[in-house]
Amino acid sequence: MDIFEIAKQVEGSVICQGNNSEISVNRAFASDLMSDVLTLSTDSLLLITGLANMQTIRTAEMADIKNILFVRNKKPTTEMLAIARQEGINIITCSKSMFAACSILHGAGIKPVY
Amino acid sequence: MELEYSIEGGDFSKAGLASSEVKKILKQVNIKPEIIKRIAVAMYEAEVNVVAHAYQGKMLVNIDPSKVYIRFEDEGPGIENIDQAMQEGFSTASEAVRQMGFGAGMGLPNMKKNVDEFFVGSVVGKGTTVELTTYIK
């Protein structure tokens, strides 16, 4: 599923398109704990999180995660968006809770990492 | 190739900046992406640890045709019990560190998992040294 379909499903918006070639994901991982995100080795992953700080973007950069969905109406800062664009990371935001976003996307066919 | 970066303790706005720069250099020297990802995760965990626990530190990187060697040296409280610190889930991180998404006690074990050779040494009251070695051929 591509980021535009994901945004549509969760009634959110694509607010940063840093990467045009890796806009599709098969699996997602939801966490506010970046330590757990850094233990994953899955490719083509959507990170679903409510943690909107610079470490979220750095974690995605280090772990080669190209797509992030911020839930609970969390908004990345201008500085975060600049780094995301520079590092080729796409960002979607929505006002759904993490549970609601996960439920909708799982129902739409996105699989869990484990 | 030798590189050196300073890391400031407590400054989470810059945590990951050194790792980001090194990751870009690793891409330029044509190391396989899957190896770069493992090195990036390990060095970023180590850099975050310096920011989270130490007063200041440095990251020294040595890249040669056979391996990438990264050493972190910090001035800080040190680690009292390294065996305990290596256990998944053990953490002494502050609430501020946890709010940044870290401090779950996964850092040192995750570094070890992602590199070929791992060393951590510490002197309580002085600081900690972490060495990460990855063979690229």
gemmi code that builds the backbone of each chain (N, CA, C; Angstrom):
import gemmi

chains = {
    "A": [
        ("MET", (0.847, -1.193, 0.000), (0.000, 0.000, 0.000), (0.890, 1.253, 0.000)),
        ("ASP", (0.530, 2.226, -0.852), (1.383, 3.419, -0.891), (0.934, 4.469, 0.137)),
        ("ILE", (1.799, 5.465, 0.338), (1.559, 6.434, 1.417), (0.281, 7.249, 1.211)),
        ("PHE", (-0.116, 7.422, -0.042), (-1.329, 8.207, -0.293), (-2.578, 7.415, 0.097)),
        ("GLU", (-2.528, 6.105, -0.165), (-3.636, 5.237, 0.246), (-3.671, 5.127, 1.775)),
        ("ILE", (-2.479, 5.046, 2.394), (-2.413, 4.991, 3.865), (-3.049, 6.257, 4.455)),
        ("ALA", (-2.662, 7.429, 3.911), (-3.209, 8.700, 4.394), (-4.735, 8.723, 4.250)),
        ("LYS", (-5.215, 8.206, 3.111), (-6.659, 8.177, 2.870), (-7.361, 7.286, 3.904)),
        ("GLN", (-6.754, 6.119, 4.157), (-7.357, 5.159, 5.087), (-7.493, 5.730, 6.504)),
        ("VAL", (-6.466, 6.463, 6.944), (-6.488, 6.975, 8.334), (-6.996, 8.425, 8.404)),
        ("GLU", (-7.514, 8.907, 7.273), (-8.032, 10.280, 7.174), (-6.957, 11.289, 7.577)),
        ("GLY", (-5.742, 11.060, 7.082), (-4.624, 11.942, 7.382), (-4.098, 12.605, 6.125)),
        ("SER", (-2.896, 13.167, 6.222), (-2.282, 13.842, 5.068), (-0.808, 13.478, 4.952)),
        ("VAL", (-0.347, 13.421, 3.712), (1.092, 13.277, 3.461), (1.666, 14.689, 3.562)),
        ("ILE", (2.453, 14.953, 4.618), (2.945, 16.327, 4.798), (4.401, 16.485, 4.371)),
        ("CYS", (5.055, 15.370, 4.093), (6.435, 15.458, 3.606), (6.687, 14.301, 2.664)),
        ("GLN", (7.029, 14.634, 1.439), (7.368, 13.576, 0.492), (8.844, 13.696, 0.169)),
        ("GLY", (9.636, 12.997, 0.981), (11.088, 13.075, 0.835), (11.613, 12.031, -0.122)),
        ("ASN", (10.755, 11.053, -0.439), (11.221, 9.922, -1.221), (10.135, 9.501, -2.199)),
        ("ASN", (10.483, 9.479, -3.470), (9.482, 9.101, -4.478), (9.559, 7.649, -4.880)),
        ("SER", (10.679, 7.008, -4.581), (10.865, 5.642, -5.072), (10.436, 4.578, -4.066)),
        ("GLU", (10.377, 4.950, -2.781), (9.987, 3.944, -1.778), (8.757, 4.422, -1.022)),
        ("ILE", (7.637, 4.474, -1.731), (6.421, 4.999, -1.105), (5.449, 3.881, -0.722)),
        ("SER", (5.828, 2.621, -0.983), (4.926, 1.513, -0.667), (5.458, 0.665, 0.474)),
        ("VAL", (4.555, 0.202, 1.325), (4.949, -0.673, 2.436), (4.038, -1.896, 2.485)),
        ("ASN", (4.584, -2.985, 2.970), (3.800, -4.201, 3.188), (3.535, -4.423, 4.670)),
        ("ARG", (4.472, -3.925, 5.494), (4.400, -4.195, 6.931), (4.526, -2.902, 7.724)),
        ("ALA", (4.034, -2.950, 8.964), (4.137, -1.776, 9.833), (4.548, -2.192, 11.239)),
        ("PHE", (5.146, -1.247, 11.936), (5.528, -1.450, 13.336), (5.091, -0.201, 14.092)),
        ("ALA", (4.352, -0.392, 15.186), (3.849, 0.756, 15.940), (4.532, 0.818, 17.297)),
        ("SER", (5.193, 1.936, 17.572), (5.877, 2.077, 18.859), (6.257, 3.526, 19.104)),
        ("ASP", (6.257, 3.902, 20.383), (6.814, 5.203, 20.767), (8.231, 5.005, 21.304)),
        ("LEU", (8.668, 3.768, 21.311), (9.980, 3.440, 21.873), (10.971, 3.181, 20.727)),
        ("MET", (11.853, 4.134, 20.504), (12.786, 4.014, 19.385), (13.778, 2.873, 19.589)),
        ("SER", (14.078, 2.553, 20.860), (14.951, 1.412, 21.159), (14.412, 0.129, 20.521)),
        ("ASP", (13.091, -0.045, 20.561), (12.482, -1.237, 19.953), (12.512, -1.159, 18.427)),
        ("VAL", (12.307, 0.028, 17.901), (12.334, 0.202, 16.443), (13.716, -0.186, 15.899)),
        ("LEU", (14.750, 0.161, 16.657), (16.126, -0.114, 16.206), (16.496, -1.597, 16.255)),
        ("THR", (15.638, -2.435, 16.816), (15.934, -3.878, 16.835), (15.381, -4.584, 15.591)),
        ("LEU", (14.670, -3.845, 14.731), (14.026, -4.484, 13.570), (14.967, -4.585, 12.379)),
        ("SER", (14.789, -5.634, 11.591), (15.603, -5.737, 10.379), (14.740, -5.790, 9.119)),
        ("THR", (13.430, -5.575, 9.294), (12.496, -5.650, 8.162), (12.673, -4.463, 7.201)),
        ("ASP", (12.576, -4.730, 5.909), (12.630, -3.659, 4.918), (11.210, -3.219, 4.542)),
        ("SER", (11.093, -2.115, 3.856), (9.799, -1.570, 3.409), (8.787, -1.507, 4.537)),
        ("LEU", (9.177, -0.793, 5.559), (8.410, -0.765, 6.793), (7.757, 0.604, 6.980)),
        ("LEU", (6.514, 0.604, 7.496), (5.898, 1.858, 7.940), (6.048, 1.935, 9.453)),
        ("LEU", (6.631, 3.032, 9.935), (6.719, 3.255, 11.381), (5.517, 4.093, 11.798)),
        ("ILE", (4.713, 3.538, 12.704), (3.555, 4.265, 13.245), (3.935, 4.695, 14.658)),
        ("THR", (3.915, 5.993, 14.921), (4.368, 6.460, 16.236), (3.673, 7.744, 16.661)),
        ("GLY", (3.652, 7.956, 17.958), (3.160, 9.222, 18.507), (4.303, 10.028, 19.090)),
        ("LEU", (5.518, 9.544, 18.870), (6.697, 10.252, 19.390), (7.221, 11.189, 18.305)),
        ("ALA", (6.927, 12.476, 18.455), (7.338, 13.429, 17.419), (8.508, 14.262, 17.924)),
        ("ASN", (9.690, 13.710, 17.853), (10.890, 14.511, 18.128), (11.991, 14.101, 17.151)),
        ("MET", (13.111, 14.813, 17.225), (14.174, 14.591, 16.236), (14.678, 13.140, 16.245)),
        ("GLN", (14.613, 12.487, 17.411), (15.122, 11.108, 17.467), (14.262, 10.141, 16.650)),
        ("THR", (13.003, 10.475, 16.446), (12.156, 9.639, 15.581), (12.709, 9.660, 14.154)),
        ("ILE", (13.080, 10.862, 13.690), (13.597, 10.999, 12.320), (14.984, 10.341, 12.222)),
        ("ARG", (15.825, 10.566, 13.224), (17.166, 9.959, 13.213), (17.074, 8.431, 13.255)),
        ("THR", (16.129, 7.921, 14.059), (15.955, 6.466, 14.130), (15.566, 5.911, 12.770)),
        ("ALA", (14.623, 6.588, 12.108), (14.194, 6.144, 10.777), (15.373, 6.196, 9.801)),
        ("GLU", (16.140, 7.263, 9.888), (17.306, 7.412, 9.000), (18.285, 6.251, 9.208)),
        ("MET", (18.596, 5.954, 10.459), (19.579, 4.896, 10.749), (19.062, 3.515, 10.362)),
        ("ALA", (17.756, 3.297, 10.569), (17.191, 1.963, 10.332), (16.631, 1.815, 8.907)),
        ("ASP", (16.937, 2.782, 8.028), (16.470, 2.738, 6.636), (14.951, 2.642, 6.526)),
        ("ILE", (14.252, 3.332, 7.432), (12.790, 3.388, 7.359), (12.421, 4.637, 6.563)),
        ("LYS", (11.687, 4.449, 5.474), (11.412, 5.568, 4.565), (10.029, 6.177, 4.737)),
        ("ASN", (9.195, 5.547, 5.574), (7.830, 6.035, 5.723), (7.405, 6.048, 7.195)),
        ("ILE", (6.933, 7.217, 7.664), (6.500, 7.366, 9.057), (5.073, 7.907, 9.081)),
        ("LEU", (4.233, 7.311, 9.936), (2.889, 7.842, 10.192), (2.839, 8.334, 11.636)),
        ("PHE", (2.644, 9.645, 11.814), (2.475, 10.199, 13.159), (0.993, 10.188, 13.508)),
        ("VAL", (0.680, 9.587, 14.655), (-0.715, 9.493, 15.102), (-0.980, 10.524, 16.207)),
        ("ARG", (-2.198, 10.538, 16.721), (-2.619, 11.409, 17.839), (-2.370, 12.891, 17.537)),
        ("ASN", (-2.426, 13.228, 16.251), (-2.273, 14.634, 15.838), (-0.905, 15.224, 16.190)),
        ("LYS", (0.100, 14.385, 16.321), (1.455, 14.881, 16.608), (2.030, 15.482, 15.329)),
        ("LYS", (2.613, 16.654, 15.474), (3.139, 17.355, 14.297), (4.657, 17.475, 14.378)),
        ("PRO", (5.357, 17.026, 13.353), (6.810, 17.220, 13.345), (7.172, 18.696, 13.198)),
        ("THR", (8.300, 19.086, 13.772), (8.749, 20.481, 13.668), (9.329, 20.742, 12.271)),
        ("THR", (9.537, 22.003, 11.973), (10.126, 22.395, 10.687), (11.499, 21.754, 10.514)),
        ("GLU", (12.264, 21.722, 11.618), (13.603, 21.125, 11.569), (13.521, 19.616, 11.275)),
        ("MET", (12.553, 18.947, 11.902), (12.366, 17.510, 11.645), (12.002, 17.261, 10.181)),
        ("LEU", (11.128, 18.114, 9.647), (10.705, 17.949, 8.252), (11.875, 18.183, 7.292)),
        ("ALA", (12.727, 19.141, 7.646), (13.888, 19.425, 6.785), (14.824, 18.217, 6.734)),
        ("ILE", (15.064, 17.602, 7.897), (15.939, 16.413, 7.933), (15.262, 15.249, 7.191)),
        ("ALA", (13.951, 15.104, 7.371), (13.221, 14.024, 6.690), (13.351, 14.165, 5.173)),
        ("ARG", (13.179, 15.390, 4.675), (13.303, 15.630, 3.233), (14.721, 15.287, 2.761)),
        ("GLN", (15.680, 15.771, 3.527), (17.096, 15.546, 3.182), (17.428, 14.048, 3.168)),
        ("GLU", (16.832, 13.287, 4.090), (17.167, 11.868, 4.214), (16.207, 10.974, 3.433)),
        ("GLY", (15.307, 11.570, 2.677), (14.403, 10.772, 1.843), (13.366, 10.005, 2.633)),
        ("ILE", (12.741, 10.677, 3.591), (11.725, 10.029, 4.432), (10.369, 10.699, 4.181)),
        ("ASN", (9.344, 9.869, 3.943), (7.983, 10.384, 3.751), (7.260, 10.427, 5.089)),
        ("ILE", (6.459, 11.472, 5.296), (5.747, 11.601, 6.570), (4.264, 11.848, 6.339)),
        ("ILE", (3.465, 11.051, 7.075), (2.010, 11.209, 7.072), (1.616, 11.581, 8.501)),
        ("THR", (0.639, 12.455, 8.649), (0.095, 12.722, 9.987), (-1.401, 12.437, 9.980)),
        ("CYS", (-1.911, 12.045, 11.159), (-3.355, 11.862, 11.290), (-3.763, 12.102, 12.739)),
        ("SER", (-5.041, 12.270, 12.965), (-5.503, 12.553, 14.331), (-6.005, 11.300, 15.037)),
        ("LYS", (-5.942, 10.134, 14.364), (-6.386, 8.883, 14.994), (-5.451, 8.500, 16.137)),
        ("SER", (-5.958, 7.710, 17.070), (-5.087, 7.132, 18.098), (-4.234, 6.055, 17.439)),
        ("MET", (-3.197, 5.633, 18.136), (-2.341, 4.592, 17.554), (-3.138, 3.306, 17.329)),
        ("PHE", (-3.976, 2.971, 18.320), (-4.771, 1.742, 18.209), (-5.701, 1.816, 16.998)),
        ("ALA", (-6.361, 2.964, 16.840), (-7.295, 3.108, 15.713), (-6.551, 3.035, 14.377)),
        ("ALA", (-5.419, 3.732, 14.287), (-4.655, 3.721, 13.028), (-4.186, 2.301, 12.696)),
        ("CYS", (-3.681, 1.588, 13.713), (-3.206, 0.212, 13.493), (-4.358, -0.682, 13.046)),
        ("SER", (-5.483, -0.526, 13.696), (-6.640, -1.349, 13.388), (-7.091, -1.137, 11.940)),
        ("ILE", (-7.179, 0.126, 11.540), (-7.614, 0.464, 10.168), (-6.618, -0.101, 9.143)),
        ("LEU", (-5.327, 0.125, 9.388), (-4.328, -0.283, 8.389), (-4.189, -1.798, 8.332)),
        ("HIS", (-4.321, -2.461, 9.464), (-4.275, -3.934, 9.459), (-5.470, -4.477, 8.680)),
        ("GLY", (-6.621, -3.862, 8.917), (-7.832, -4.265, 8.198), (-7.707, -4.045, 6.696)),
        ("ALA", (-6.903, -3.056, 6.324), (-6.722, -2.733, 4.902), (-5.614, -3.570, 4.263)),
        ("GLY", (-4.973, -4.432, 5.054), (-4.019, -5.381, 4.460), (-2.560, -5.226, 4.852)),
        ("ILE", (-2.224, -4.216, 5.651), (-0.818, -4.087, 6.076), (-0.547, -5.081, 7.202)),
        ("LYS", (0.557, -5.810, 7.056), (0.864, -6.892, 8.003), (1.759, -6.379, 9.137)),
        ("PRO", (1.724, -7.050, 10.284), (2.660, -6.696, 11.355), (4.053, -7.236, 11.049)),
        ("VAL", (5.061, -6.683, 11.703), (6.430, -7.199, 11.541), (6.539, -8.564, 12.224)),
        ("TYR", (5.938, -8.671, 13.400), (5.895, -9.960, 14.107), (4.709, -9.979, 15.043)),
    ],
    "B": [
        ("MET", (40.823, 5.638, 6.246), (40.204, 6.942, 6.505), (39.899, 7.047, 7.997)),
        ("GLU", (40.311, 8.172, 8.600), (40.038, 8.365, 10.024), (39.182, 9.609, 10.232)),
        ("LEU", (38.183, 9.482, 11.078), (37.267, 10.598, 11.341), (37.074, 10.729, 12.841)),
        ("GLU", (36.842, 11.954, 13.288), (36.586, 12.158, 14.719), (35.469, 13.171, 14.914)),
        ("TYR", (34.543, 12.851, 15.792), (33.409, 13.739, 16.074), (33.281, 13.934, 17.582)),
        ("SER", (32.886, 15.150, 17.985), (32.605, 15.407, 19.401), (31.128, 15.167, 19.666)),
        ("ILE", (30.831, 14.647, 20.839), (29.430, 14.418, 21.224), (29.199, 15.118, 22.565)),
        ("GLU", (28.151, 15.926, 22.613), (27.862, 16.666, 23.827), (26.826, 15.919, 24.663)),
        ("GLY", (27.149, 15.673, 25.918), (26.210, 14.979, 26.798), (24.969, 15.817, 27.036)),
        ("GLY", (23.816, 15.185, 27.042), (22.571, 15.868, 27.389), (21.898, 16.632, 26.262)),
        ("ASP", (22.577, 16.800, 25.127), (21.997, 17.590, 24.038), (21.308, 16.684, 23.013)),
        ("PHE", (20.043, 16.388, 23.291), (19.326, 15.446, 22.420), (18.989, 16.032, 21.048)),
        ("SER", (19.042, 17.368, 20.926), (18.723, 17.944, 19.613), (19.771, 17.550, 18.577)),
        ("LYS", (20.989, 17.270, 19.055), (22.064, 16.905, 18.113), (22.383, 15.414, 18.133)),
        ("ALA", (21.715, 14.647, 18.978), (22.014, 13.208, 19.052), (21.726, 12.550, 17.709)),
        ("GLY", (22.697, 11.877, 17.176), (22.521, 11.207, 15.888), (23.170, 11.948, 14.735)),
        ("LEU", (23.622, 13.166, 15.004), (24.236, 13.966, 13.931), (25.542, 13.328, 13.450)),
        ("ALA", (26.370, 12.901, 14.394), (27.646, 12.268, 14.014), (27.380, 10.960, 13.264)),
        ("SER", (26.443, 10.162, 13.772), (26.125, 8.887, 13.113), (25.591, 9.117, 11.705)),
        ("SER", (24.799, 10.185, 11.554), (24.245, 10.522, 10.241), (25.373, 10.835, 9.254)),
        ("GLU", (26.353, 11.603, 9.709), (27.473, 11.954, 8.825), (28.296, 10.725, 8.450)),
        ("VAL", (28.532, 9.859, 9.440), (29.326, 8.649, 9.162), (28.560, 7.720, 8.215)),
        ("LYS", (27.250, 7.618, 8.406), (26.459, 6.752, 7.521), (26.584, 7.227, 6.068)),
        ("LYS", (26.559, 8.542, 5.851), (26.690, 9.078, 4.483), (28.058, 8.709, 3.892)),
        ("ILE", (29.087, 8.768, 4.731), (30.436, 8.419, 4.245), (30.507, 6.916, 3.914)),
        ("LEU", (29.882, 6.085, 4.747), (29.882, 4.635, 4.477), (29.198, 4.330, 3.139)),
        ("LYS", (28.170, 5.109, 2.811), (27.487, 4.922, 1.511), (28.423, 5.310, 0.367)),
        ("GLN", (29.196, 6.378, 0.587), (30.099, 6.862, -0.474), (31.212, 5.858, -0.781)),
        ("VAL", (31.613, 5.072, 0.234), (32.704, 4.124, -0.011), (32.178, 2.746, -0.435)),
        ("ASN", (30.883, 2.725, -0.810), (30.305, 1.540, -1.444), (30.277, 0.278, -0.592)),
        ("ILE", (29.988, 0.443, 0.672), (29.755, -0.734, 1.524), (28.310, -1.182, 1.286)),
        ("LYS", (28.061, -2.504, 1.378), (26.718, -3.025, 1.102), (25.678, -2.384, 2.036)),
        ("PRO", (24.500, -2.012, 1.492), (23.473, -1.340, 2.310), (23.093, -2.105, 3.583)),
        ("GLU", (23.024, -3.453, 3.496), (22.612, -4.205, 4.692), (23.671, -4.137, 5.792)),
        ("ILE", (24.946, -4.032, 5.383), (26.022, -3.878, 6.377), (25.993, -2.465, 6.955)),
        ("ILE", (25.763, -1.477, 6.074), (25.690, -0.080, 6.546), (24.576, 0.079, 7.586)),
        ("LYS", (23.442, -0.551, 7.326), (22.316, -0.421, 8.259), (22.695, -0.949, 9.644)),
        ("ARG", (23.387, -2.081, 9.671), (23.789, -2.668, 10.967), (24.777, -1.755, 11.692)),
        ("ILE", (25.752, -1.230, 10.939), (26.729, -0.316, 11.553), (26.001, 0.933, 12.059)),
        ("ALA", (25.088, 1.464, 11.223), (24.373, 2.709, 11.571), (23.579, 2.540, 12.857)),
        ("VAL", (22.867, 1.419, 12.963), (22.057, 1.182, 14.165), (22.961, 1.090, 15.398)),
        ("ALA", (24.063, 0.352, 15.290), (24.967, 0.177, 16.439), (25.598, 1.508, 16.846)),
        ("MET", (26.078, 2.283, 15.864), (26.765, 3.536, 16.240), (25.777, 4.566, 16.759)),
        ("TYR", (24.564, 4.559, 16.220), (23.548, 5.503, 16.697), (23.157, 5.178, 18.147)),
        ("GLU", (22.991, 3.895, 18.435), (22.703, 3.480, 19.825), (23.826, 3.962, 20.754)),
        ("ALA", (25.072, 3.806, 20.288), (26.218, 4.204, 21.117), (26.255, 5.721, 21.289)),
        ("GLU", (25.974, 6.448, 20.213), (25.974, 7.920, 20.290), (24.870, 8.398, 21.243)),
        ("VAL", (23.687, 7.802, 21.140), (22.582, 8.169, 22.041), (22.975, 7.876, 23.491)),
        ("ASN", (23.679, 6.778, 23.716), (24.121, 6.442, 25.079), (25.044, 7.513, 25.646)),
        ("VAL", (25.955, 8.031, 24.809), (26.862, 9.092, 25.274), (26.039, 10.336, 25.646)),
        ("VAL", (25.104, 10.708, 24.756), (24.254, 11.877, 25.018), (23.426, 11.659, 26.291)),
        ("ALA", (22.925, 10.432, 26.456), (22.023, 10.140, 27.570), (22.745, 10.048, 28.908)),
        ("HIS", (23.964, 9.540, 28.906), (24.594, 9.211, 30.192), (25.855, 10.009, 30.523)),
        ("ALA", (26.550, 10.544, 29.505), (27.871, 11.137, 29.772), (27.821, 12.666, 29.749)),
        ("TYR", (28.915, 13.284, 30.189), (29.014, 14.758, 30.138), (29.477, 15.182, 28.748)),
        ("GLN", (30.417, 14.453, 28.219), (30.868, 14.686, 26.843), (31.598, 13.442, 26.337)),
        ("GLY", (31.774, 13.396, 25.038), (32.457, 12.230, 24.497), (32.933, 12.469, 23.092)),
        ("LYS", (33.629, 11.475, 22.555), (34.011, 11.571, 21.149), (33.826, 10.228, 20.460)),
        ("MET", (33.669, 10.327, 19.160), (33.453, 9.142, 18.332), (34.583, 9.117, 17.310)),
        ("LEU", (35.352, 8.054, 17.328), (36.485, 7.918, 16.421), (36.181, 6.798, 15.439)),
        ("VAL", (36.336, 7.095, 14.168), (35.960, 6.127, 13.127), (37.178, 5.829, 12.260)),
        ("ASN", (37.405, 4.563, 12.038), (38.497, 4.166, 11.145), (37.936, 3.206, 10.097)),
        ("ILE", (38.006, 3.640, 8.849), (37.473, 2.803, 7.764), (38.646, 2.337, 6.909)),
        ("ASP", (38.828, 1.031, 6.791), (39.839, 0.522, 5.862), (39.173, -0.501, 4.942)),
        ("PRO", (39.867, -1.024, 3.937), (39.184, -1.894, 2.961), (38.575, -3.160, 3.576)),
        ("SER", (39.029, -3.558, 4.768), (38.501, -4.802, 5.336), (37.490, -4.589, 6.456)),
        ("LYS", (37.542, -3.440, 7.124), (36.635, -3.282, 8.271), (36.327, -1.818, 8.591)),
        ("VAL", (35.241, -1.669, 9.349), (34.894, -0.356, 9.912), (35.011, -0.494, 11.429)),
        ("TYR", (35.874, 0.331, 12.027), (36.097, 0.293, 13.473), (35.651, 1.637, 14.046)),
        ("ILE", (34.774, 1.593, 15.035), (34.274, 2.836, 15.644), (34.471, 2.743, 17.158)),
        ("ARG", (35.119, 3.755, 17.709), (35.336, 3.776, 19.167), (34.681, 5.024, 19.762)),
        ("PHE", (33.902, 4.795, 20.807), (33.294, 5.894, 21.563), (34.013, 5.995, 22.896)),
        ("GLU", (34.481, 7.200, 23.209), (35.108, 7.431, 24.511), (34.339, 8.553, 25.174)),
        ("ASP", (33.863, 8.304, 26.392), (33.156, 9.407, 27.052), (33.694, 9.677, 28.442)),
        ("GLU", (33.419, 10.911, 28.887), (33.692, 11.287, 30.268), (32.333, 11.344, 30.942)),
        ("GLY", (32.166, 10.475, 31.935), (30.854, 10.408, 32.578), (30.901, 9.525, 33.802)),
        ("PRO", (29.741, 9.120, 34.274), (29.684, 8.335, 35.515), (30.207, 6.907, 35.369)),
        ("GLY", (30.319, 6.424, 34.135), (30.752, 5.049, 33.930), (29.642, 4.055, 34.231)),
        ("ILE", (29.960, 2.762, 34.039), (28.964, 1.704, 34.266), (29.456, 0.845, 35.438)),
        ("GLU", (28.624, 0.740, 36.456), (29.046, -0.013, 37.656), (29.160, -1.503, 37.398)),
        ("ASN", (28.174, -2.046, 36.702), (28.145, -3.492, 36.490), (27.854, -3.755, 35.008)),
        ("ILE", (28.902, -4.055, 34.252), (28.743, -4.205, 32.791), (27.864, -5.414, 32.447)),
        ("ASP", (28.016, -6.514, 33.188), (27.184, -7.700, 32.918), (25.695, -7.354, 33.040)),
        ("GLN", (25.386, -6.573, 34.064), (23.999, -6.166, 34.278), (23.542, -5.228, 33.144)),
        ("ALA", (24.428, -4.303, 32.745), (24.091, -3.347, 31.675), (23.874, -4.045, 30.342)),
        ("MET", (24.492, -5.216, 30.169), (24.344, -5.964, 28.911), (23.034, -6.750, 28.849)),
        ("GLN", (22.317, -6.811, 29.962), (21.051, -7.556, 29.966), (19.949, -6.701, 29.349)),
        ("GLU", (19.172, -7.309, 28.434), (18.066, -6.574, 27.814), (17.083, -6.135, 28.890)),
        ("GLY", (16.708, -4.872, 28.859), (15.709, -4.361, 29.807), (16.311, -3.637, 30.992)),
        ("PHE", (17.629, -3.792, 31.230), (18.248, -3.087, 32.349), (18.637, -1.681, 31.896)),
        ("SER", (18.212, -0.675, 32.641), (18.536, 0.699, 32.255), (18.630, 1.605, 33.474)),
        ("THR", (19.529, 2.572, 33.401), (19.618, 3.598, 34.448), (19.231, 4.952, 33.862)),
        ("ALA", (18.586, 4.954, 32.702), (18.284, 6.211, 31.995), (17.276, 7.067, 32.765)),
        ("SER", (17.404, 8.372, 32.588), (16.514, 9.330, 33.256), (15.174, 9.395, 32.524)),
        ("GLU", (14.224, 10.058, 33.149), (12.903, 10.248, 32.543), (13.033, 11.045, 31.233)),
        ("ALA", (13.956, 12.019, 31.229), (14.155, 12.840, 30.021), (14.594, 11.965, 28.846)),
        ("VAL", (15.461, 10.998, 29.118), (15.944, 10.087, 28.073), (14.787, 9.210, 27.577)),
        ("ARG", (13.964, 8.752, 28.502), (12.822, 7.900, 28.122), (11.832, 8.678, 27.256)),
        ("GLN", (11.687, 9.971, 27.557), (10.769, 10.783, 26.751), (11.270, 10.959, 25.318)),
        ("MET", (12.569, 10.744, 25.114), (13.116, 10.830, 23.760), (12.968, 9.498, 23.012)),
        ("GLY", (12.387, 8.499, 23.680), (12.158, 7.210, 23.024), (13.244, 6.193, 23.283)),
        ("PHE", (14.111, 6.510, 24.256), (15.207, 5.578, 24.581), (15.155, 5.201, 26.062)),
        ("GLY", (16.198, 4.498, 26.523), (16.246, 4.157, 27.938), (15.467, 2.903, 28.278)),
        ("ALA", (15.298, 2.021, 27.286), (14.566, 0.776, 27.528), (15.508, -0.375, 27.875)),
        ("GLY", (16.800, -0.070, 27.941), (17.752, -1.116, 28.273), (18.047, -2.047, 27.101)),
        ("MET", (17.918, -1.518, 25.891), (18.170, -2.342, 24.697), (19.453, -1.919, 23.978)),
        ("GLY", (20.032, -0.797, 24.374), (21.135, -0.204, 23.625), (22.366, -1.092, 23.503)),
        ("LEU", (22.963, -1.457, 24.635), (24.201, -2.259, 24.565), (23.960, -3.618, 23.905)),
        ("PRO", (22.893, -4.365, 24.292), (22.663, -5.651, 23.604), (22.446, -5.488, 22.095)),
        ("ASN", (21.768, -4.395, 21.704), (21.502, -4.183, 20.282), (22.780, -3.820, 19.521)),
        ("MET", (23.686, -3.080, 20.191), (24.985, -2.790, 19.557), (25.724, -4.097, 19.291)),
        ("LYS", (25.774, -4.941, 20.316), (26.498, -6.226, 20.209), (25.927, -7.081, 19.078)),
        ("LYS", (24.598, -7.066, 18.967), (23.910, -7.879, 17.944), (24.259, -7.422, 16.530)),
        ("ASN", (24.542, -6.132, 16.366), (24.695, -5.580, 15.016), (26.133, -5.465, 14.508)),
        ("VAL", (27.110, -5.841, 15.342), (28.504, -5.752, 14.878), (29.194, -7.115, 15.022)),
        ("ASP", (30.355, -7.248, 14.397), (31.081, -8.518, 14.470), (31.868, -8.637, 15.781)),
        ("GLU", (32.471, -7.528, 16.202), (33.205, -7.531, 17.470), (32.745, -6.352, 18.306)),
        ("PHE", (32.485, -6.627, 19.580), (31.956, -5.591, 20.464), (32.752, -5.588, 21.757)),
        ("PHE", (33.107, -4.398, 22.200), (33.801, -4.277, 23.489), (33.216, -3.105, 24.248)),
        ("VAL", (32.987, -3.308, 25.543), (32.628, -2.171, 26.395), (33.473, -2.246, 27.659)),
        ("GLY", (34.119, -1.131, 27.971), (34.921, -1.051, 29.185), (34.568, 0.237, 29.906)),
        ("SER", (34.660, 0.220, 31.234), (34.244, 1.412, 31.958), (34.981, 1.555, 33.275)),
        ("VAL", (35.244, 2.803, 33.651), (35.790, 3.096, 34.973), (34.780, 3.992, 35.675)),
        ("VAL", (34.241, 3.509, 36.777), (33.207, 4.266, 37.485), (33.764, 5.626, 37.917)),
        ("GLY", (33.020, 6.665, 37.609), (33.423, 8.022, 37.962), (34.300, 8.681, 36.903)),
        ("LYS", (34.736, 7.911, 35.918), (35.591, 8.492, 34.858), (34.913, 8.449, 33.485)),
        ("GLY", (34.497, 7.268, 33.074), (33.849, 7.203, 31.763), (33.816, 5.803, 31.176)),
        ("THR", (33.317, 5.741, 29.964), (33.069, 4.457, 29.295), (33.658, 4.479, 27.891)),
        ("THR", (34.183, 3.336, 27.470), (34.654, 3.165, 26.102), (33.861, 2.030, 25.457)),
        ("VAL", (33.378, 2.272, 24.251), (32.677, 1.228, 23.490), (33.382, 1.091, 22.145)),
        ("GLU", (33.672, -0.135, 21.738), (34.313, -0.370, 20.438), (33.411, -1.263, 19.588)),
        ("LEU", (33.192, -0.829, 18.355), (32.340, -1.569, 17.423), (33.168, -1.875, 16.176)),
        ("THR", (33.327, -3.143, 15.860), (34.088, -3.520, 14.663), (33.201, -4.336, 13.732)),
        ("THR", (33.191, -3.938, 12.466), (32.407, -4.660, 11.459), (33.312, -4.978, 10.280)),
        ("TYR", (33.389, -6.250, 9.908), (34.194, -6.651, 8.743), (33.350, -6.488, 7.486)),
        ("ILE", (33.934, -5.855, 6.498), (33.138, -5.562, 5.301), (33.540, -6.427, 4.110)),
        ("LYS", (34.570, -7.281, 4.299), (34.937, -8.207, 3.220), (35.213, -9.571, 3.783)),
    ],
}
model = gemmi.Model(1)
for chain_id, residues in chains.items():
    chain = gemmi.Chain(chain_id)
    for i, (resn, *xyz) in enumerate(residues, 1):
        res = gemmi.Residue()
        res.name, res.seqid = resn, gemmi.SeqId(i, " ")
        for name, pos in zip(("N", "CA", "C"), xyz):
            atom = gemmi.Atom()
            atom.name, atom.element = name, gemmi.Element(name[0])
            atom.pos, atom.b_iso = gemmi.Position(*pos), 0.0
            res.add_atom(atom)
        chain.add_residue(res)
    model.add_chain(chain)
structure = gemmi.Structure()
structure.add_model(model)
structure.setup_entities()
